[in-house]
Amino acid sequence: MTQAKKLKVALVQQTCSDNRDDNLSRSIAGIRDAARQGARLVLLQELHTGLYFCQSEDTSQFDLAEPVPGPSTQTLAAVAKELQIVIVASLFERRASGLYHNTAVVLDSDGSLAGKYRKMHIPDDPGFYEKFYFTPGDLGFQPIQTSLGKLGVLVCWDQWFPEAARLMTLAGADMLLYPTAIGWDPSDYRDEQQRQTDAWITVQRAHAVANGIPVLVCNRTGFEASPADPQQGIQFWGNSFICGPQGEILAEAPRDKETVLSVELDMARVENVRRIWPYLRDRRIDAYDDLIKRYRDN
C-alpha cells in the first residue's frame, strides 16, 4: 500500500496501578482521545496494563502474563477496528510454561494482529530485574508491515542501542517506535536526574538523525513504590516525545502528567532528508566486521 505523505500519530502517557482492567480502560480512553484528534497510529507505553513489576524478583508475578494473541490483544484489536487506526501495545507475553517475553504487538486498522516484536536487550539492574522475567527476543529486528507502512517497533532498553535502530532501518522501517518504562531513583540528586533524562532523549534523537526517520517514544509517568520497601521505588519521568528525521522535537509530554500527545508527521521529509544526508549510501560496510565482537582486545 502506498504510504500517506501526511500521517497523524499519537502517544498515550499514563500512570498505572495494580488494577489491570482500570489500566487498560484508561489506555483505551487515551486511544479514543487520540483518534478524536485525528491520529491514525497510536503508541502505548511499556507494560501499560499494570505496575512495573520488575522492581523485585517474585515468581507470583508470572501470573500476570498472557498469551499473544490473548485477552488484551482481542480487546485492543476491537478498538483498532472500530476506530480504523493502528495500535502499538506492550504486553507481558506467556509463550509457554516457564517461557515469557516482553512483547510489543501491532494491531492493524482492520483489527488483525499485524505482528509482534519481542524485546531483544534485557536489563538487569537495581530496580529493573528484567532478566528474571523475560527471555530475550528471538524474532530479530524486523519491521512490521501495516496499512500505514512498516513500523520498526523496539522496547525500552533497546532504545540505547544504535545497532537495533540501524537494523530496523536497513530492513525498511518507516519510523521507530519505543514503548518505554524508565525513571529515576528518587534519592538521586536533581542534577543526576537531569543528566539521565537528557541522555535518554539525546540518544533517541540521535537514532532519528543517524537513520533519517521519525522516532516515537512513549514513557510511563508517576511514582511506583518498590514491593520490598514502599519508601523506595521508581519515579517514572514521562517526557514522551515525537521527533522528525533530523531529530527535531515535534511534540513532547510533561514529566509528571498523563498526556495524549499527537502530531502530524510529514513522511515525505524522510526522502528529502536522506537525499542531503545520505548516511546509508556512505556506510563502509566493508570495514564493520568488528561490530559483531563484544569488545576489541588489542
N, C-alpha and C positions, 0 to 999 in steps of 0.2 A: 504494500500500500504506500502511495506517495505521502511523504511526511508533510504536515502542515507547516507553513513558514512561521506562523504565529501560534504559540501554544501557551495557554494559561495553566500554571501549575501551582500547587499549594502544599503546605506542611501543617500538621496538627501537633503543636507542642502542648503537652498536658502534664498534670500531676497524676500520680497513681496511688491507689490504696490496695488493701488485700481483698477487695470485693471485685472479682472478675467481671461479673455482669455489669456493675456500675462503670468500671473502666472501659469496657467495650462499648457500652451505651454512649459514654462521653466521647469516645473516639468517633463513633458514628455520627454524633451530633456535630462534631467538628468537620467531618467529611461532608455532611449536608450543608453546613455553612459555607464551606469551600466551593461546593457545587453552585450554590446561590450566587457566589461571587464570579462564577463563570469558569472555574477550574475544571479541566478535563483529566488531570492527573493529580492524585493526592498521595503524599508520603506520610506514613505514621512513624512514631519513634520506636526504638528498640524495645521489644518485650512489653508492649503497651497494655497488655491485658492484666498486668499485676505489678506488684512491687519488684524491685531489682533484688532477687533472692540470692544472688551470688556474693553477698557480703559475708556469708558464712557457709560452711560445708555441712549440709544436713540432708540425709538421704530421703527424708519425707518430702522434700521439695520436688522430687521426681514425679510426684503425683500430679503436679501442675502441667506436665507435658501432655500434648495431644497429637494425634496423627495428622498428617497432611496428605490428602485433604481430610478435613475433620470439622468439628463444630464451628470454630472461628472462621475458617475459610468458607464454609457454607453460608454463614451469616453475612460476611463481607462480600461474597460473590453476589448475593441477592441485592445488596445495596449498590454494588457496581453496575449490575444490570439495570436496576431501576433508574439510576441517575445517568446511565450511559457514560461512565467515567472509568478510568484505570486507577486501581488502588494498590499501593505497595505497603504491605503489613509485615510485622516481625513477630514470630511465634517460637515457643519452646516446643520443638518437634520430637515426638516419640516415634522413632523409626522401628524399634524392636525392643524387647525386654533388655534393659541394660545398655541401650544404644540411643543416645539423644543428641540433637543438634540445635544450634541457634540458627534459625532458618527465616529467611525473608521470602514471602510469597507475593506473586503478582497476579491480581485478578483483573482480567480484561473487561472492556466495556460491555461485552455480551454475557458477562457472568462466568466465563470459563477461567480455569486456572492456567494462565499463560506459561507459568514456570515458577521455579524456586531457586534460591541460592542459599547454600549452607556456609556459614561463616568459616573462613579459612584460617585466619590468625586468631588464636585463642589466648587471652592474657591469663596470668596467674600472679596477681599482686595483692598486697593487703587491701581487703575490701572488695576485690574483684577476682574471686576464686573460680574463674570460669572453666579451668581445665578439669575441675572436679565434676562439672555438669555436662560439658559439651565435647563431643567428638569433633575433631577438625573436619571441615567440609571436604567432600570428595567429588563435587560437581565442577570444580575448576572455576576459572574466571570467564564465564560465558554469558554474554548479554542475553536478555530475554526479549524475544520478539513480541510486540504488542501492536494494537491498531494505531498507536501513536508513534511507533518507532521502536528502536532497540534500546532497552534500558540496562545500563551497567549497574546492577544492584550489588552493593557491598555492605558490610555491617560493622559499625563502631570501630573496634581495634584495627580493622582493615584500613581505616582512613589514614593511618600513619605510614602506610607502606606505598611508596610510589610505584613499585612493581605491579601491585594489584590494579591501580588506576591505569597504568600503561597497558597491561594485558587486556583489560576491558576495552580500552580504546582501540587497540590493534585488532580486536575481534569485531569492531564496527559499532560500539556503543555510541548512541547519540547524546547521552548525558550520563552522569554518575549520580547515584543516589545512596545516601548513607543514613539509615536509621541508627540512632545513637543513644547510649546511656552513659554519660560521663559527667563527673562533678568533682568538687573539692572535698578534701578533708577539712571540716570547719576549723580545725585547730591550726591550719596553715596561716601564715601571715598574709595580709592582704596583697602585698606586692608579689608574693609567690603565687597566689591565686590568679592574679592578673597575668603573670608570665605564662602560666599553664593555659589559660583561655586564649591568650594571643597566639601561642604556639599552635594550638588546636585549629584556630581559624586560619592562620597563615599556611599551614601545611596543606589544608584542603583547597584554599585559593590557589596554591601552587599547582595542585593537580589540574585545576581548570586551565591555568596558564600553560603548563607543560604539554597538555593534550588538546588544547583548543576547544574545549566543550564545557557546557554548563555543569554546575555541581549543586545538588540539593542536599542539605544536611538537616535532619530533624532530631533534636535532642530533648530529653526529659527536663522538667523543672520541678522544684520543690525539694524539701528535706525528707529523707527516708532513714529512719533510725536503724542501727545495727541490731540484729536479734541478740547478739552477745552482750551488748551494752546500750540501752536506749539513749544514753547521753552522747553516744558516738554515732556516726553514720556518714552518709554522703549528702552533700548539698549539690544537687544537680544544677548545672549553671545555665541551662536554657541556651540562649543566644543562637537558636536555629537560624539558618540563613540560606539564601539562594544567591549564587554568583554566576556571572556570564563567562564566556570563553576567554576573556582576558583577566579573569579573576576579580572583576569588578563586582562589588556588592550591590545587588539589585533590591534585596529586601532582607531585613534582619529582625528577629524577635527579641523582646527584652529578656533579661536574665531570670526574672522571678515571676513571670505571669504566664498563665495559659493563653495561647495565641493561635489563631488560624492565620497563617501568613501566605499571601498569594501574590503572584506577579506574572506578567506576560513575558514569555521568552521569545526573542526573535531568532528562530533556528537558522535563518539564512546567514546570520553572523558567523556561524561556525565555519562555513565555506570561506567567507571573506577573510576571517582572521587567519585561517590556515594558509591562505594564499600569500599573506605578507609575513607570516611567521611559520615557515614550513619545517617544523621540527621533525615530523615523520619522514620527510624526504631526506633530511640531513643526518639521520641517525647512522652511526657507524656500527652496523650490526655485525660486521666482520671482526670487531675488536672488543666485543662484550662477553666473551666466553666466561670470564672470571666472575660474572654476576651470579652464576649458579653455585659458587663456592660460599661456604659460611663466612670465611674470612681469608684474606690473602696473607699467608705466613711467608715473609720474605727471608 
